[in-house]
Amino acid sequence: MDSSDSNLSEHDQVSDKQRKLFGTDGIRGTANTEPMTAETALRVGMAAAAYFTRGDHRHRVVIGKDTRLSGYMMVPALTSGFISMGMDVILVDPLPTPAIAMLTRNLRADLGIMISASHNPFHDNGIKLFGPDGYKLSDRVEHEIESIMSNWSSDQLVAADKLGRARRLEDAGGRYIEYVKQTFPRGLRLDGLKVVVDCAHGAAYKVAPQVLWELGADVIAIGVEPDGFNINKGCGSTDTDAMCTQVVTHGADLGVALDGDADRLLICDEHGHMIDGDQLMTLIAMHWHKQGLLNGNGVVATVMSNLGMERYLAQQDLALIRTNVGDRYVMEHMRAHGFNLGGEQSGHIILGDHSTTGDGLIAALQVLSVLIGEGQKASEACRMFTPLPQLLRNVRYEKSAGSPLDTKSVTDAVKEAENRLGEDGRLLIRASGTEPLIRVMAEGDDEALVHAVVSDVVSVIEQSTA
């Protein structure tokens, strides 16, 4: 099965109303509650196996997970589903999401599965699927897998002598470490650099400190004691206070914060001040542009990226292309239009020359290579542009009551807010693809106006959900 069959284009997107299980990043929910139950995982495994079983070769799937307690429930359920369909299963210890994408390609597997809810707390979990090329599945393919689940028949199960087998890949972590190190410029080392790395008690708790240490850094590792319950709790890219404190306390050169499955990255400078994904993408873009390595003459980001980034890149004769929220939509546009750099403000950074999905560790090495190569401090190198005032607020709602975005009071409030911001500002309102939240974001040159607009729209949404 070639890559165009598993993943390609932006025109493959399926409307939210057509989806029952899949959101913007696979399937996600509260563990042991639909859809994140062992029963549904079993059915997903059988349906995905049915879709990807093509040809007479022995089919195989790579299954990885992060450190959540519920992973122990989801792995055997998925494994049983694949084995019942005659597919061999390769199991790996906790590893980052991009490691599963890489192993799927390198092991010539038919698909890869990552069990993770990324930056969510431990009680959530999720299922992310990768095609044989290591790219996340398109909306169309996910919809077809859902259709197979809806029309399932036990007649599709294989005969007893055709059942698959499961085995554990013991050196998976070492393979990923070497893969990540090869993306760091040859001849450079991190000697003399003190780095705090916060692994969020998640999937990278072993490999991230090891990579940095092997490249020569003095590593201070935190968030490396997972217990099944503490993933993303008071640590990682969603709660960076501990990292910032450790950077200042130890006089480190910078801090690196990953999320639960290590596909996103945030950094703080030597003073403990945070640097978001927009600044990091801009830094890498300018560095690659100077070296003649930036393809597409620009960067692909989402509608959430700051307008200040867009204006700065335009001054450098580089474009900022915006997509829907979700790193796979960024990747789809990159592939379709020849870009090799893209990502999200939240820290998903996709380096197309090195990875098929966001990889926090590889992105961190690109930033570190600039600091080492230019001899600059993080506070000097990583603040590329002055961001416009931007405010994001979330409103939780009950999905069973329907989306508040469909109510007249909300649509009227949105129109009024857009008129108030005018052409020099932006208003973005969307439902989260992974949680029952309405996200309200505004930005513009007038900070007071931005705050007022967001507050007014949020108030109307809250009233509509009361």
Secondary structure, DSSP 8 states (H G I E B T S, - for coil): --HHHHT--GGG---GGG-SS-BTTBEEEETTSTTSSHHHHHHHHHHHHHHH--SSS--EEEEEE-S-TTHHHHHHHHHHHHHHTT-EEEE-SS--HHHHHHHHHHTT-SEEEEE--TTS-TTEEEEEEE-TTS-B--HHHHHHHHHHHHT--GGGS--GGG---EEE-TTHHHHHHHHHHTTS-TT---TT-EEEEE-TTSTTTTHHHHHHHHTT-EEEEES----SS-TTTT-GGG--HHHHHHHHHHT-SEEEEE-TTS--EEEE-TTS-EE-HHHHHHHHHHHHHHHT--GGGEEEEETTS-HHHHHHHHHTT-EEEEE-SSHHHHHHHHHHHT--EEE-TTS-EEETTT-SS--HHHHHHHHHHHHHHHT--HHHHS--S----EEEEEEE--GGG--GGGSHHHHHHHHHHHHHHGGG-EEEEEE-SSSSEEEEEEE-S-HHHHHHHHHHHHHHHHHHH-
